[in-house]
Amino acid sequence: MTAASTDLTVKGRLRNFGDGVLEFTENGIKFYVETGRFRKRRKIVREIPLADVESVERQGNDLSIVWKDATDMFVVEQPSQVEPVHERITAALKERKKEQENKETDTQQQNELAQMTANAMEAADSLFDILKNLHGRVDWKLVENSYKQSEENVARLANQTVNSVCLDVKPLSIAVQNHHPKETAEKAYDVLRALHGHFDGMASSVEDSEQFHPNRRDAKLVMQSVYVLNDMALGAVVGDEAVEKEGAELLKVLDDLSKLPGSKIDVNAVKTAIDKLSVEREKQRLVVEEIMPILQQQLKELIGATGGQPELSPTHISD
């Protein structure tokens, strides 16, 4: 709350007590009496923190202040001094209300961003599943199931009341129905690129506040790690030699995410697992598949989603 530029002191009376001095400061309201031969000592009779004030009403020279379910009645001696005191208290209450409303708005925006990012993570995972199921001899039943899941995830993104994301999956649907592997892969990549582009554009549109998490930068980093992780999983399936390079890229993103408030991401544990990719190439798919569910859960928790997966540690990785 913005501090008052100066304190305001007026003579007055507290009902059921007597005469004294009413002082308005940046933190609250005090009523005191001056004692001693030269009236240099103050005896505080009532001290009301501004944070506890619920309302203030003025009737003539009277000020009625409600706080903590109590009501104190003050009478200001000079009529001309009543309005300044009333204005100070009223302005403080308005500012406090505005701060509370801003806080509630920020919380709502964070929750909406977290939900959108969680839905986007699910959409990306299911789209990458389509690509993985296209490798080798294609089982179109698996591809169709993955597409159905993708369609549901994309629909959730589009149906959000705020931060909705509209992705066109109709061309992908036609490719899957026609059992065209190459076209299905191309259309799945098109949707993935559109989703990735949305987060890139969203992150650069507004400067994020470092005071609030998750913010747009957090969401972008989370989605970047989701894409790299899925790229690694896809590479392990198709035998792509770039898996190790992608592992190094993943570690860089996770290092940034691990520094965010509330992060449980253990970069060293992930590094221990990724180091096995170069030593045990034949186990690349197994290593990535063991990393994925635990790391994905930690990412969801980081943006505000809930869950109960165990934390990632080197013991989770198969020897």
C-alpha positions in Angstrom: 0.0 0.0 0.0 1.3 3.5 -0.9 2.4 5.4 2.1 0.7 8.7 3.0 2.9 11.6 2.1 2.5 13.1 5.6 0.9 12.2 8.9 -2.3 13.9 9.8 -3.0 14.9 13.4 -6.2 16.5 14.7 -7.8 17.1 18.1 -10.9 15.1 18.9 -12.8 12.8 21.3 -13.2 9.1 21.5 -16.7 8.2 22.6 -16.9 6.5 26.0 -13.4 7.8 26.8 -12.8 11.5 26.4 -10.6 14.1 24.7 -7.3 13.4 23.0 -5.5 13.5 19.6 -6.4 11.5 16.5 -3.4 10.7 14.3 -3.5 9.2 10.9 -0.2 7.6 9.7 0.7 5.4 6.7 0.1 2.3 8.8 -3.0 3.1 10.7 -4.9 5.3 13.1 -3.9 6.2 16.7 -5.8 8.0 19.4 -3.8 9.1 22.3 -3.8 11.6 25.2 -0.8 13.8 26.2 0.3 13.5 29.8 2.9 14.9 32.1 3.5 18.5 33.2 4.5 19.7 29.7 2.3 17.1 27.9 5.3 15.6 26.2 4.3 12.0 27.0 1.8 10.1 24.9 -0.5 7.4 26.2 -2.0 5.4 23.4 -5.6 4.7 24.0 -6.5 3.1 20.7 -4.4 1.9 17.8 -6.1 0.7 14.7 -4.0 -0.9 11.9 -5.2 0.2 8.4 -5.3 -3.5 7.4 -8.0 -4.1 10.0 -10.3 -1.3 9.0 -13.4 -2.6 7.3 -15.3 0.7 6.8 -15.6 4.4 7.8 -18.6 6.6 7.8 -18.9 10.4 8.4 -21.8 12.2 10.0 -21.1 15.9 10.6 -18.0 15.9 12.9 -18.4 12.2 13.7 -16.3 9.5 12.3 -17.4 5.9 12.8 -14.7 3.3 12.1 -15.5 -0.4 12.0 -12.5 -2.7 12.5 -12.2 -6.3 13.7 -15.9 -6.5 14.4 -15.6 -3.4 16.7 -16.8 0.1 16.1 -15.1 3.2 17.5 -16.8 6.6 17.3 -14.5 9.7 17.0 -15.6 13.3 17.1 -13.2 15.7 15.4 -12.9 19.1 17.2 -12.5 21.3 14.1 -15.2 20.7 11.3 -12.7 21.7 8.6 -10.5 18.8 9.7 -13.1 16.0 9.4 -13.0 15.7 5.7 -9.2 15.3 5.3 -9.2 12.5 7.9 -12.2 10.8 6.2 -10.6 11.1 2.8 -7.3 9.6 4.0 -9.0 6.6 5.4 -11.4 6.2 2.4 -8.5 6.4 0.0 -6.5 3.8 1.9 -9.5 1.4 1.8 -9.9 1.9 -1.9 -6.3 1.3 -2.6 -6.4 -1.9 -0.5 -9.4 -3.1 -2.4 -7.7 -2.4 -5.7 -4.6 -4.3 -4.6 -6.7 -7.2 -3.6 -8.6 -7.2 -6.9 -5.3 -7.0 -8.8 -4.0 -10.0 -6.7 -7.1 -12.0 -7.5 -6.8 -11.1 -11.2 -3.1 -12.2 -11.2 -4.0 -15.5 -9.5 -6.8 -16.1 -12.0 -4.5 -15.4 -14.9 -1.8 -17.7 -13.5 -4.4 -20.5 -13.1 -5.7 -20.0 -16.6 -2.1 -20.0 -18.0 -1.3 -23.2 -16.0 -4.4 -25.0 -17.3 -3.7 -24.0 -20.9 -0.1 -25.1 -20.7 -1.1 -28.4 -19.1 -3.6 -29.0 -21.9 -0.9 -28.1 -24.5 1.5 -30.6 -23.0 -1.1 -33.3 -23.3 -1.8 -32.3 -26.9 1.9 -32.3 -27.8 2.4 -35.7 -26.2 -0.4 -37.3 -28.1 0.7 -35.8 -31.4 4.2 -37.1 -30.9 2.6 -40.5 -30.2 1.1 -40.5 -33.7 4.6 -40.0 -35.1 6.1 -42.8 -33.0 3.3 -45.2 -34.1 4.1 -44.5 -37.7 7.6 -46.0 -37.4 8.1 -49.4 -38.9 5.1 -51.5 -39.8 2.2 -49.2 -39.1 -0.6 -50.4 -36.8 -3.3 -48.0 -37.8 -5.4 -48.9 -34.8 -2.7 -47.4 -32.6 -2.4 -44.4 -34.9 -6.2 -43.9 -34.8 -6.2 -44.1 -31.0 -3.4 -41.6 -30.7 -5.3 -39.3 -33.1 -8.5 -39.6 -31.1 -6.5 -38.6 -28.0 -5.0 -35.7 -29.9 -8.4 -34.5 -31.1 -9.7 -34.5 -27.5 -6.7 -32.6 -26.2 -6.9 -30.0 -29.0 -10.6 -29.6 -28.3 -9.8 -28.8 -24.6 -7.4 -26.1 -25.7 -10.0 -24.6 -28.0 -12.8 -24.8 -25.4 -10.9 -22.8 -22.7 -12.8 -19.7 -21.8 -9.6 -17.8 -21.6 -6.3 -18.4 -23.4 -8.0 -20.7 -25.9 -5.8 -22.1 -28.7 -7.4 -23.2 -32.0 -5.5 -25.8 -33.9 -6.7 -27.2 -37.2 -6.6 -31.0 -37.1 -9.0 -31.7 -39.9 -6.2 -32.4 -42.5 -4.6 -34.7 -40.0 -7.9 -36.5 -39.5 -8.3 -37.1 -43.2 -4.7 -38.4 -43.5 -5.3 -40.9 -40.7 -8.6 -42.0 -42.1 -7.0 -42.7 -45.5 -4.1 -44.5 -43.9 -1.4 -42.4 -45.6 1.8 -42.6 -43.4 3.7 -39.8 -45.0 0.8 -37.4 -45.1 -0.2 -38.3 -41.6 3.3 -37.4 -40.4 3.4 -34.2 -42.3 0.0 -33.0 -40.9 1.0 -34.0 -37.3 4.1 -31.9 -37.7 2.0 -29.0 -39.0 -0.2 -29.1 -35.8 2.9 -29.4 -33.6 4.5 -26.4 -35.3 1.3 -24.3 -34.9 1.1 -25.1 -31.2 4.8 -24.3 -30.7 4.3 -21.0 -32.6 1.5 -20.1 -30.3 3.7 -20.3 -27.2 6.5 -18.4 -29.0 4.2 -15.6 -29.9 2.5 -15.5 -26.5 5.8 -15.3 -24.7 7.0 -12.3 -26.7 3.8 -10.4 -26.7 3.9 -9.1 -23.1 6.9 -8.5 -20.8 6.6 -11.0 -18.0 6.8 -10.0 -14.4 9.5 -11.9 -12.4 7.2 -11.6 -9.4 4.6 -14.1 -10.6 5.0 -17.8 -11.4 4.0 -19.4 -13.6 4.3 -16.6 -16.2 4.5 -16.7 -20.0 8.3 -17.3 -19.9 7.8 -20.2 -17.6 5.1 -21.7 -19.9 7.4 -21.3 -22.9 10.3 -23.0 -21.2 8.0 -25.9 -20.1 6.7 -26.4 -23.6 10.2 -26.2 -25.0 11.3 -29.0 -22.7 8.2 -31.0 -23.6 9.1 -30.8 -27.3 12.7 -31.7 -26.8 11.8 -34.6 -24.5 9.3 -35.9 -27.1 11.9 -35.4 -29.9 14.3 -37.6 -27.8 11.6 -40.3 -27.4 10.8 -40.2 -31.2 14.5 -40.3 -32.0 15.0 -43.3 -29.7 12.2 -45.1 -31.6 13.5 -44.3 -35.1 17.2 -44.6 -34.2 18.1 -41.0 -34.7 21.7 -40.2 -33.8 20.7 -36.7 -32.6 19.2 -38.1 -29.4 22.4 -37.2 -27.4 22.4 -33.7 -28.8 18.8 -33.2 -27.9 19.6 -34.5 -24.4 22.2 -31.7 -24.0 19.5 -29.2 -25.2 17.0 -30.6 -22.7 19.5 -30.1 -19.8 19.9 -26.4 -20.7 16.2 -25.8 -20.6 15.8 -27.8 -17.4 18.5 -25.8 -15.8 16.5 -22.7 -16.3 13.3 -24.4 -15.0 15.1 -25.7 -11.9 15.7 -22.1 -10.8 12.0 -21.2 -10.7 10.2 -20.9 -7.4 8.8 -24.3 -6.3 10.7 -26.3 -8.9 11.4 -29.9 -8.0 13.4 -30.6 -11.1 16.7 -32.4 -10.4 18.9 -31.5 -13.3 21.8 -33.7 -12.0 19.5 -36.8 -11.9 18.4 -36.1 -15.4 22.0 -35.7 -16.5 22.9 -39.0 -14.9 20.2 -40.7 -17.0 21.1 -38.8 -20.2 24.8 -39.7 -19.9 23.7 -43.4 -20.4 22.5 -42.5 -23.9 26.0 -42.4 -25.3 27.3 -45.4 -23.3 24.3 -47.8 -23.8 22.9 -46.9 -27.2 20.9 -50.1 -27.3 19.0 -48.9 -24.2 18.2 -45.4 -25.5 14.5 -46.0 -25.8 14.3 -47.5 -22.4 16.2 -44.7 -20.7 14.0 -42.0 -22.4 10.8 -43.8 -21.6 11.8 -44.0 -17.9 12.7 -40.3 -17.8 9.5 -39.1 -19.6 6.6 -39.8 -17.1 8.5 -38.5 -14.1 9.8 -35.4 -15.7 6.5 -34.6 -17.3 4.8 -34.8 -13.9 7.4 -32.4 -12.4 6.8 -30.0 -15.3 3.0 -30.1 -14.6 3.6 -29.5 -10.9 5.8 -26.6 -11.8 3.1 -24.8 -13.7 0.5 -25.4 -11.0 -1.0 -28.8 -12.0 -1.2 -31.6 -9.4 -0.2 -35.2 -9.3 1.7 -37.8 -7.4 4.5 -39.2 -9.5 7.8 -39.9 -7.6 10.8 -37.6 -8.0 13.4 -38.4 -10.6 16.6 -39.9 -9.3 19.4 -42.0 -10.7 17.8 -45.1 -9.1 14.8 -44.9 -11.4 16.9 -45.5 -14.4 17.4 -49.1 -15.4 20.9 -50.5 -15.4 
